[in-house]
Amino acid sequence: MSDRITHVTFFGDATHNFTLTDPMIAELERLTATGIGALYFRVINMQFNADTLGEIIRLGLIGGGTDPETAKRLVDTYARNRPLAEVFPLALDVLDARWTGKPQEAAA
């Protein structure tokens, strides 16, 4: 079922899975001191702290199977000190995958 909440895309150096699992959501809530519903609302309404985008991406990488050290390196290299307009779409896609799920592919 996690494939329904996993966003798969190229980031930095390769294609990666991004999944906000329950433990990653709990960590995101702790780091931002904001519940996931309020955080999602803030992000879609462009009312977020800049660090939040990187944390969404980092935790999505970890939830998707990337080891924490590699996830931090990827975010530090490819998401930090970048225009927010480059980072925002990925963070939103990661949140959207968990919020709405990905459509199931029809059988061929």
Secondary structure, 3 states (H helix, E strand, C coil): CHHHHEEEEEECCEEEEEECCHHHHHHHHHHHCCCHHHHHHHHHCCCCCHHHHHHHHHHHHHHCCCCHHHHHHHHHHHCCCCCHHHHHHHHHHHHHHHHHCCCCCCCC
